[in-house]
Amino acid sequence: RAGPPHAPVATARTRLLRAATSTTGVPPGSSDHLIARAVAARTGAEVAEVETVLARSLDATTDPSTNGKTALELITDLQQLTARLRGDAPRDAVPAVTS
């Protein structure tokens, strides 16, 4: 039986935040805005796109009613950003940032 969809979003978000602190030098616990700026500078993504993914993923981690489709989209976006930070994905692999 699968757990709640918001739990894997929290895991993917945590992985992105750890990757951001280890690859960009942003201190742990920094604001999402500062993290988004650092991730964007490192990956070539738009700051607004990264901020949107971070904001939506934070909302999803605290909302037990997050549905599976939304969770999957967010996890995919978070994983793409993490891979780009680590150099495991092409710079043109842009998150879907669906609303």
C-alpha positions as CSV (number, residue, x, y, z in Angstrom):
1,R,0.0,0.0,0.0
2,A,1.4,3.4,-1.0
3,G,1.8,6.1,1.6
4,P,0.4,9.6,1.3
5,P,1.4,11.4,-1.9
6,H,2.8,14.4,0.0
7,A,5.5,12.4,1.7
8,P,7.6,11.7,-1.4
9,V,7.3,15.4,-2.3
10,A,8.9,16.2,1.0
11,T,11.7,13.8,0.3
12,A,12.4,15.2,-3.2
13,R,12.3,18.7,-1.9
14,T,14.8,17.8,0.9
15,R,17.1,16.3,-1.7
16,L,17.0,19.4,-3.8
17,L,17.7,21.6,-0.8
18,R,20.7,19.5,0.2
19,A,22.0,19.5,-3.3
20,A,21.6,23.3,-3.4
21,T,23.5,23.8,-0.2
22,S,26.3,21.4,-1.2
23,T,26.8,22.7,-4.7
24,T,26.1,26.4,-4.4
25,G,27.3,27.2,-1.0
26,V,24.0,28.6,0.2
27,P,23.8,28.0,3.9
28,P,21.3,25.3,5.2
29,G,18.1,26.9,6.3
30,S,18.3,29.7,3.7
31,S,15.0,31.2,2.4
32,D,13.5,29.6,-0.7
33,H,14.1,32.9,-2.6
34,L,17.9,32.7,-1.9
35,I,18.0,29.0,-2.8
36,A,16.0,29.7,-6.0
37,R,18.5,32.4,-7.0
38,A,21.5,30.1,-6.3
39,V,19.9,27.2,-8.1
40,A,19.0,29.3,-11.1
41,A,22.5,30.8,-11.3
42,R,24.0,27.3,-11.3
43,T,21.6,25.6,-13.7
44,G,20.5,28.4,-16.0
45,A,16.8,28.0,-15.0
46,E,14.7,31.0,-14.4
47,V,14.5,32.2,-10.8
48,A,10.7,32.4,-11.0
49,E,10.5,28.8,-12.2
50,V,12.6,27.6,-9.3
51,E,10.7,29.7,-6.8
52,T,7.4,28.3,-8.1
53,V,8.6,24.7,-7.7
54,L,9.9,25.4,-4.2
55,A,6.7,27.2,-3.1
56,R,4.4,24.5,-4.6
57,S,6.4,21.7,-3.1
58,L,6.4,23.3,0.3
59,D,2.6,23.7,0.1
60,A,2.3,20.1,-1.0
61,T,4.4,18.8,1.9
62,T,2.0,20.3,4.4
63,D,-1.2,19.4,2.6
64,P,-2.4,15.9,3.2
65,S,-5.0,16.3,0.4
66,T,-2.3,16.7,-2.3
67,N,-3.3,14.3,-5.0
68,G,-1.0,11.8,-6.7
69,K,-0.9,13.6,-10.1
70,T,0.2,16.9,-8.5
71,A,2.7,15.1,-6.3
72,L,4.2,13.3,-9.3
73,E,4.6,16.5,-11.3
74,L,6.3,18.2,-8.3
75,I,8.6,15.3,-7.7
76,T,9.6,15.3,-11.4
77,D,10.4,19.0,-11.3
78,L,12.3,18.7,-8.1
79,Q,14.3,15.7,-9.4
80,Q,15.1,17.5,-12.6
81,L,16.4,20.5,-10.7
82,T,18.5,18.3,-8.4
83,A,20.0,16.4,-11.4
84,R,20.8,19.7,-13.1
85,L,22.5,21.0,-9.9
86,R,24.6,17.8,-9.8
87,G,25.4,18.0,-13.5
88,D,23.4,14.8,-14.2
89,A,21.0,16.5,-16.6
90,P,21.2,18.8,-19.6
91,R,20.9,22.5,-18.8
92,D,17.9,22.8,-21.1
93,A,15.8,20.2,-19.1
94,V,13.4,22.8,-17.7
95,P,10.9,21.9,-15.0
96,A,7.3,21.7,-16.1
97,V,6.1,24.1,-13.4
98,T,2.5,23.2,-13.8
99,S,-0.1,25.1,-11.8
